[in-house]
């Protein structure tokens, strides 16, 4: 008599309450800061000190849980306002981080990145548990947030090379020296002033005004953005 082999049941077990995957939304917010005595500005980000486990006492990116009734963009804006009081004008989805071991429970984080001008930071409410850090030299952060910041900084530097994303860190009107300072802070290196002027003037992204700013050097022409050019190419996505 022929016997039929019984195959083991390899279907995953039914999920329990403890197996549920939660979705969080976090944001890396970039702005520029020039410390007293520094010869150039640096890229800084705000971090929030955790007040409970896991990782109580460590710094972390601002964020929170996704509500079942809100979109990802809405959740990013809401959690930023709740944790930092900041409301950036440029907010874009960066990446999804979902390594199994990144949190004691199963958590997938949808991470955004944002740009803020210095005056927007000053105008925001100061929060007791929020502190600004140099993005290139952070302490050990909670969860995998060091890895997230490294990736966001890499994305910022790459986009600065082929879009006008760095303009999101400037006021509406600026000189070429101010614009060059932004790129030097983002890229982490000095740029030749003559080559930089030639490149940006040929890009079609800037519109010269009739105004000049005076200082210790000769008057510098003031420029403004070409609003017909997007900060970054969003492809076929439309922001609502």
C-alpha positions in Angstrom: 0.0 0.0 0.0 1.4 3.4 -1.0 1.6 5.9 1.8 1.1 9.6 1.2 3.7 11.8 2.9 2.3 14.5 5.2 3.9 17.9 4.6 4.5 20.1 7.6 2.2 23.1 7.9 4.4 26.1 7.0 1.7 28.7 7.1 2.5 31.6 9.5 0.6 31.5 12.7 -2.3 33.8 13.2 -1.2 37.1 14.5 -1.7 38.0 18.2 -2.2 41.4 19.8 1.5 41.5 20.6 2.4 40.8 16.9 0.7 43.9 15.5 2.9 46.2 13.5 2.5 49.9 14.3 3.3 52.8 11.9 5.2 55.8 13.2 6.0 59.1 11.4 9.3 60.9 12.1 10.9 64.0 10.5 14.5 65.2 10.0 14.4 69.0 10.0 17.4 70.8 8.5 18.3 74.4 9.1 21.5 76.4 9.2 23.2 77.9 12.3 26.4 79.9 12.6 27.9 79.6 16.1 29.8 82.5 17.5 33.4 82.5 16.3 32.7 80.0 13.5 33.9 80.8 10.0 30.9 79.3 8.4 27.4 78.0 9.1 26.6 74.4 9.8 23.6 72.2 9.2 21.7 71.5 12.4 18.6 69.5 13.3 16.2 69.5 16.3 16.0 66.4 18.6 13.6 65.5 21.3 14.7 63.9 24.6 12.8 60.7 25.3 11.0 60.7 28.7 10.1 57.0 28.9 11.4 53.6 27.8 12.6 52.3 25.5 15.7 54.6 25.4 14.6 56.9 28.1 16.9 59.9 28.4 18.3 59.6 24.8 17.7 62.1 22.1 15.5 61.1 19.2 13.9 62.5 16.0 10.6 64.3 16.5 7.6 62.1 15.6 4.7 60.1 16.8 2.2 57.4 15.8 0.1 57.5 12.6 -3.6 57.8 13.3 -5.9 55.6 11.4 -7.9 58.6 10.1 -5.0 60.8 8.8 -2.7 60.8 5.8 1.1 60.4 6.2 1.6 64.1 5.3 -0.9 65.2 7.8 0.6 63.0 10.5 4.1 64.4 9.8 2.9 68.0 10.1 0.9 67.2 13.3 3.6 65.3 15.1 6.1 68.1 14.3 3.8 70.7 15.7 3.1 68.7 18.8 6.8 67.8 19.6 8.7 70.9 18.4 6.2 73.7 17.5 7.8 73.9 14.1 5.9 74.2 10.8 8.3 73.8 7.8 7.2 75.1 4.4 9.1 72.2 2.6 8.2 68.7 3.8 8.9 65.6 1.7 8.8 61.9 2.4 12.3 60.4 2.7 12.2 56.6 3.2 10.5 53.8 5.2 12.6 52.2 7.9 11.3 48.8 9.0 14.2 46.6 10.3 12.7 43.9 12.6 15.1 44.7 15.4 14.9 48.5 15.3 12.4 48.6 18.2 11.3 46.2 21.0 7.9 46.0 19.4 7.3 45.8 15.6 7.4 49.4 14.3 7.7 50.7 10.8 8.7 54.4 10.6 7.8 56.6 7.6 10.4 59.3 7.7 10.1 62.8 6.3 12.7 65.5 5.8 12.1 69.2 6.0 13.9 72.5 5.5 13.5 75.6 7.7 14.9 79.1 7.3 16.7 80.5 10.4 14.0 83.1 10.9 11.4 80.4 11.0 13.3 78.7 13.8 13.6 81.9 15.8 9.8 82.5 15.4 8.9 79.1 16.7 8.0 78.4 20.3 10.9 77.0 22.3 10.2 73.6 23.8 11.9 72.5 27.0 12.9 69.0 25.8 14.0 70.1 22.3 17.6 70.9 21.5 19.5 71.6 18.2 22.5 69.5 17.2 25.1 69.6 14.4 23.8 67.0 11.9 27.3 65.8 11.1 28.4 65.1 14.8 25.5 63.7 16.7 25.5 61.8 20.0 24.1 58.2 20.2 20.4 58.5 19.4 17.5 56.3 20.3 16.5 53.4 18.0 18.1 53.6 14.5 17.8 57.4 14.3 21.6 57.9 13.7 21.2 55.8 10.6 18.1 57.8 9.6 19.9 61.2 10.0 22.9 60.0 8.0 20.6 58.9 5.1 18.7 62.2 5.2 21.9 64.2 5.2 23.2 62.2 2.2 19.9 62.9 0.4 20.2 66.6 1.1 23.7 66.8 -0.2 22.8 64.8 -3.4 19.7 66.9 -4.1 21.7 70.1 -3.7 23.7 69.1 -6.8 20.8 68.8 -9.2 17.9 70.9 -7.7 17.4 74.2 -6.0 16.6 72.4 -2.7 19.2 74.5 -0.8 17.2 77.6 -1.4 14.7 76.3 1.1 17.2 77.3 3.8 17.3 80.9 2.6 15.1 84.0 2.9 13.1 85.1 -0.1 15.8 87.5 -1.2 19.6 86.9 -0.8 23.0 87.7 -2.2 25.1 85.1 -4.0 27.5 85.0 -1.0 24.6 84.0 1.2 23.5 81.3 -1.3 27.1 80.0 -1.5 27.3 79.8 2.3 24.3 77.5 2.2 25.8 75.2 -0.3 29.1 75.2 1.6 27.3 74.2 4.8 25.3 71.5 3.1 28.2 70.0 1.1 30.8 70.5 3.9 33.5 72.1 1.8 34.5 75.5 0.4 33.4 76.5 -3.1 35.3 78.8 -5.5 33.3 82.1 -5.6 33.8 82.7 -9.3 32.9 79.2 -10.4 29.9 79.2 -8.1 28.6 82.6 -9.5 29.0 81.4 -13.0 27.1 78.1 -12.4 24.1 79.6 -10.5 23.7 82.5 -12.9 23.5 80.1 -15.8 21.1 77.7 -14.0 17.9 79.8 -14.6 16.9 79.4 -11.0 17.7 83.0 -9.9 16.2 86.3 -10.9 18.4 89.4 -10.2 16.6 92.4 -8.5 17.6 96.1 -8.8 18.6 96.1 -5.1 22.1 95.9 -3.6 23.3 95.2 -0.1 26.3 97.1 1.3 28.9 96.0 3.8 32.6 95.9 4.3 33.0 94.9 0.6 31.6 96.3 -2.6 27.8 96.3 -2.9 26.3 92.9 -3.6 23.3 92.4 -5.9 20.2 90.9 -4.3 18.5 87.9 -6.0 15.2 86.1 -5.6 13.9 82.7 -6.5 12.4 81.8 -9.8 9.1 80.6 -8.5 8.4 78.7 -11.8 11.2 76.2 -10.7 10.2 73.7 -8.0 12.5 73.2 -5.0 12.7 69.5 -5.9 11.3 67.4 -8.7 8.3 65.4 -7.3 7.8 63.4 -10.4 4.2 62.5 -11.1 3.1 63.1 -7.5 0.8 66.0 -6.8 0.8 67.6 -3.4 -2.7 68.3 -2.1 
